[in-house]
Amino acid sequence: MHLIKDIFNKHSLEVQSYLPLSGGDINDVYQVKTKDQDFVIKLNSASRYPDMFEIEADSLKLLSETNSFTIPQVIAYGQSEDKTYLIITHISSGQNKNFSEKFASALAKLHRRQSDYYGLDFDNYIGRLPQPNQPKTKDPVAFYVNLRLEPQFKLAHEKGFKFQNIDAFYKNLESIIPQEKASLIHGDLWSGNYLVTHKGNACIFDPAIGYACREMDIAMMKLFGGYPHSIFEIYNEIFPLEADWKFRTELWQLYYILVHVNLFGSSYYSRARAMLAKYNA
């Protein structure tokens, strides 16, 4: 593809070869080999998502500042022809017998980056859906209702998916969600968004960050599996979670299931309704 070579030439990098990688449902992703180093380039439509990669670059930089996980280094982002692009360092994968300990420790260190306010200075994306982070608030219930659940319920309603007793559910959250300081979270920490590096460290990528309840990362890790149970036990020893956190797991998972309803349709609808009903009982 001439476009990849042109983009790398613009940044004084000569492409030797490249091959496609799996990159989710919205980006074209390639591993690119140059003389000295391998990189990853992500490409997308400039007209549909003009700011996506700038936001991702800012998010990766914020994660990197925590010195917790290994984070791909941002090399460049911009636009070429009708595509936006993001170039990051390629992280090769390996194995680690102490993965649970290292991942739990890194996650706790990430979550110890805290703020008095829930939200973020910029909005971002969850998958290809907009994810608002403003206005910031000191109230975790207001954050979760107004900036996470309500936009997804509204979009689901527009798509024809109906939910009952939402106002009563929102009221119940006032006695369910803990009043804990907001933590910097990855925001989309399913098992496809991490790898073990060749040095045996945990690397995370494709973030949907915000200052939020740290239980959201824990809940997403549990939603689709792929993580050893020992991670949660070790994490809770390092940075103990608030009482009844297991009861709240499906509450946080509701956000991600609503995202899946809006992205992928009816196969997730009944699960979302069941989660809503659980906290309306």
C-alpha positions as CSV (number, residue, x, y, z in Angstrom):
1,M,0.0,0.0,0.0
2,H,1.6,3.2,-1.2
3,L,-0.2,5.2,1.6
4,I,1.8,3.4,4.4
5,K,5.1,4.1,2.6
6,D,4.2,7.7,2.1
7,I,3.2,8.2,5.7
8,F,6.4,6.7,7.0
9,N,8.5,8.6,4.5
10,K,6.9,11.8,5.9
11,H,8.4,10.8,9.3
12,S,11.8,9.9,7.9
13,L,11.2,6.2,8.2
14,E,11.8,3.8,5.3
15,V,9.4,0.9,5.1
16,Q,10.9,-2.5,4.4
17,S,7.7,-4.6,4.7
18,Y,4.3,-4.7,6.4
19,L,1.6,-7.1,7.2
20,P,-2.0,-6.7,8.4
21,L,-3.0,-7.2,12.1
22,S,-6.4,-7.7,13.7
23,G,-7.4,-4.3,14.9
24,G,-11.0,-4.5,16.0
25,D,-14.0,-3.4,13.9
26,I,-13.1,0.1,12.9
27,N,-9.4,0.4,12.1
28,D,-7.0,-1.0,9.5
29,V,-3.9,-2.1,11.5
30,Y,-0.5,-3.1,10.2
31,Q,2.8,-4.1,11.6
32,V,5.5,-2.2,9.7
33,K,9.1,-3.2,9.6
34,T,11.8,-0.6,9.1
35,K,15.6,-0.9,9.1
36,D,15.9,-0.3,12.9
37,Q,12.6,-1.0,14.5
38,D,9.1,-2.4,14.0
39,F,6.0,-0.2,14.4
40,V,2.3,-0.4,14.3
41,I,0.2,1.9,12.1
42,K,-3.6,2.3,12.5
43,L,-5.6,3.8,9.7
44,N,-9.1,5.1,9.7
45,S,-11.5,7.4,7.8
46,A,-10.7,11.1,8.2
47,S,-14.3,12.1,7.6
48,R,-15.9,9.7,10.1
49,Y,-13.4,9.9,13.0
50,P,-11.2,12.9,12.5
51,D,-10.0,13.2,16.1
52,M,-9.9,9.5,17.1
53,F,-6.1,9.0,16.9
54,E,-5.2,12.3,18.4
55,I,-7.3,11.3,21.4
56,E,-5.8,7.9,21.5
57,A,-2.3,9.4,21.4
58,D,-3.2,11.7,24.4
59,S,-4.7,8.7,26.2
60,L,-1.6,6.5,25.7
61,K,0.6,9.3,27.0
62,L,-1.5,9.7,30.1
63,L,-1.3,6.0,30.8
64,S,2.5,6.0,30.2
65,E,2.9,8.8,32.8
66,T,1.7,6.4,35.6
67,N,4.7,4.1,35.1
68,S,2.5,1.2,35.7
69,F,2.0,-1.0,32.6
70,T,4.1,-1.1,29.5
71,I,2.5,1.3,27.0
72,P,3.2,1.6,23.3
73,Q,5.1,4.8,22.5
74,V,3.4,7.3,20.3
75,I,5.6,8.1,17.3
76,A,3.2,10.3,15.2
77,Y,-0.4,10.9,14.2
78,G,-2.0,12.9,11.5
79,Q,-3.8,12.8,8.2
80,S,-2.8,11.6,4.7
81,E,-5.1,11.7,1.8
82,D,-8.5,10.6,3.2
83,K,-7.1,8.6,6.1
84,T,-6.1,9.5,9.6
85,Y,-3.2,7.5,11.1
86,L,-1.5,6.7,14.3
87,I,2.0,5.2,14.5
88,I,3.1,3.5,17.7
89,T,6.0,1.2,18.7
90,H,5.4,-2.5,18.1
91,I,5.5,-4.5,21.3
92,S,6.4,-8.2,20.7
93,S,4.7,-10.8,22.9
94,G,6.2,-13.4,25.2
95,Q,5.5,-15.4,28.3
96,N,5.5,-14.8,32.0
97,K,5.0,-17.3,34.8
98,N,4.3,-14.5,37.3
99,F,1.8,-12.7,35.1
100,S,-0.9,-12.4,37.7
101,E,1.4,-10.7,40.2
102,K,2.8,-8.3,37.6
103,F,-0.6,-7.4,36.1
104,A,-2.3,-6.9,39.5
105,S,0.6,-4.8,40.7
106,A,0.5,-2.6,37.5
107,L,-3.2,-2.2,37.7
108,A,-3.1,-1.1,41.3
109,K,-0.4,1.4,40.4
110,L,-2.5,2.7,37.5
111,H,-5.6,3.1,39.8
112,R,-3.6,4.9,42.4
113,R,-3.4,7.8,40.0
114,Q,-6.5,9.5,41.5
115,S,-8.5,12.7,41.1
116,D,-11.1,14.6,43.1
117,Y,-13.2,14.8,40.0
118,Y,-14.8,12.1,37.8
119,G,-14.3,12.6,34.1
120,L,-11.5,13.9,32.0
121,D,-10.4,17.1,30.2
122,F,-11.4,15.6,26.9
123,D,-14.0,13.3,25.5
124,N,-13.0,10.1,23.8
125,Y,-14.4,6.8,22.3
126,I,-15.5,3.4,23.5
127,G,-15.1,1.3,20.4
128,R,-16.5,3.6,17.7
129,L,-19.0,5.2,20.0
130,P,-18.4,8.6,21.5
131,Q,-17.7,8.5,25.2
132,P,-18.3,11.8,27.0
133,N,-16.0,12.7,30.0
134,Q,-17.3,16.3,30.5
135,P,-18.5,18.1,32.5
136,K,-16.4,16.6,35.3
137,T,-18.0,16.0,38.7
138,K,-17.2,15.1,42.2
139,D,-20.2,12.8,42.4
140,P,-19.5,9.2,41.2
141,V,-23.3,8.5,40.7
142,A,-23.7,11.6,38.5
143,F,-20.7,10.6,36.5
144,Y,-21.9,7.1,35.9
145,V,-25.5,8.1,35.2
146,N,-24.9,11.2,33.1
147,L,-21.7,10.4,31.2
148,R,-21.8,6.6,30.9
149,L,-25.3,5.0,31.2
150,E,-27.6,7.7,29.9
151,P,-25.9,8.2,26.5
152,Q,-26.0,4.5,25.9
153,F,-29.7,4.1,27.0
154,K,-30.6,7.0,24.8
155,L,-28.8,5.5,21.8
156,A,-30.3,2.1,22.5
157,H,-33.8,3.7,22.6
158,E,-33.2,5.3,19.2
159,K,-32.3,1.9,17.9
160,G,-35.5,0.4,19.2
161,F,-34.3,-1.3,22.4
162,K,-36.7,-0.4,25.3
163,F,-35.8,-0.5,29.0
164,Q,-38.2,0.0,32.0
165,N,-37.9,1.6,35.4
166,I,-34.6,3.5,34.5
167,D,-35.4,6.4,36.8
168,A,-35.9,4.0,39.8
169,F,-32.7,2.3,38.9
170,Y,-30.8,5.6,38.8
171,K,-32.2,6.4,42.3
172,N,-31.0,3.1,43.6
173,L,-27.5,3.8,42.5
174,E,-27.2,6.5,45.2
175,S,-27.0,3.8,47.9
176,I,-25.0,1.3,45.8
177,I,-22.1,3.2,44.3
178,P,-19.3,3.9,46.8
179,Q,-18.0,7.4,47.5
180,E,-14.5,6.7,46.5
181,K,-11.9,9.0,44.8
182,A,-11.9,8.6,41.0
183,S,-9.0,6.6,39.6
184,L,-7.5,6.7,36.2
185,I,-8.8,3.6,34.4
186,H,-8.0,2.0,31.1
187,G,-11.7,1.9,30.4
188,D,-11.9,-1.0,28.0
189,L,-9.8,-3.7,29.6
190,W,-11.1,-6.8,28.0
191,S,-8.5,-9.6,27.3
192,G,-7.9,-8.5,23.7
193,N,-6.4,-5.2,24.9
194,Y,-3.4,-6.6,26.7
195,L,-0.4,-8.7,26.0
196,V,2.6,-10.1,27.8
197,T,5.8,-8.5,26.5
198,H,9.0,-10.5,25.6
199,K,10.4,-9.2,28.9
200,G,7.4,-10.7,30.8
201,N,5.7,-7.4,31.6
202,A,2.0,-6.6,31.0
203,C,1.3,-4.2,28.2
204,I,-2.1,-2.5,27.6
205,F,-3.4,-0.6,24.6
206,D,-6.6,0.7,22.8
207,P,-7.7,2.7,25.9
208,A,-11.0,4.4,26.6
209,I,-9.6,6.2,29.6
210,G,-11.2,8.5,32.2
211,Y,-11.2,9.2,35.9
212,A,-13.9,6.8,37.1
213,C,-14.6,4.1,39.7
214,R,-11.7,1.6,39.5
215,E,-14.2,-1.2,39.8
216,M,-15.1,-0.5,36.1
217,D,-11.8,-2.0,35.0
218,I,-12.2,-5.0,37.3
219,A,-15.8,-5.5,36.0
220,M,-14.7,-5.4,32.3
221,M,-11.9,-7.9,33.0
222,K,-14.5,-10.3,34.4
223,L,-17.1,-9.7,31.6
224,F,-15.7,-11.8,28.8
225,G,-13.1,-13.8,30.7
226,G,-9.5,-14.3,29.7
227,Y,-7.9,-13.3,33.0
228,P,-6.8,-15.7,35.7
229,H,-8.8,-15.4,38.9
230,S,-5.7,-14.9,40.9
231,I,-5.3,-11.4,39.5
232,F,-8.3,-10.1,41.3
233,E,-7.2,-11.7,44.6
234,I,-3.7,-10.2,44.4
235,Y,-5.1,-6.8,43.3
236,N,-7.5,-6.7,46.3
237,E,-4.6,-7.5,48.6
238,I,-2.5,-4.6,47.2
239,F,-5.2,-2.0,46.8
240,P,-8.3,-3.3,48.7
241,L,-11.7,-2.7,47.0
242,E,-14.6,-1.1,48.7
243,A,-17.1,-3.4,50.6
244,D,-19.6,-5.3,48.4
245,W,-17.6,-4.8,45.2
246,K,-18.5,-8.2,43.9
247,F,-22.2,-7.2,44.1
248,R,-21.5,-4.2,42.0
249,T,-19.7,-6.0,39.2
250,E,-22.7,-6.4,37.0
251,L,-23.6,-2.8,37.6
252,W,-20.4,-1.6,35.9
253,Q,-20.7,-4.4,33.3
254,L,-24.1,-2.9,32.3
255,Y,-22.3,0.0,30.7
256,Y,-20.2,-2.3,28.5
257,I,-23.1,-4.5,27.6
258,L,-25.1,-1.4,26.5
259,V,-22.2,-0.4,24.4
260,H,-22.4,-3.9,22.8
261,V,-26.1,-3.5,22.3
262,N,-25.5,-0.3,20.4
263,L,-22.6,-1.7,18.4
264,F,-23.7,-5.3,17.7
265,G,-27.5,-5.4,18.3
266,S,-30.1,-7.7,19.9
267,S,-27.8,-10.5,21.1
268,Y,-26.8,-8.4,24.1
269,Y,-30.3,-6.9,24.8
270,S,-31.6,-9.6,27.2
271,R,-28.4,-9.5,29.2
272,A,-28.7,-5.7,29.6
273,R,-32.3,-6.0,30.7
274,A,-31.4,-8.7,33.3
275,M,-28.6,-6.5,34.7
276,L,-30.9,-3.5,35.0
277,A,-33.5,-5.7,36.7
278,K,-31.0,-6.9,39.3
279,Y,-30.4,-3.5,40.6
280,N,-34.1,-2.6,40.5
281,A,-35.1,-5.5,42.7
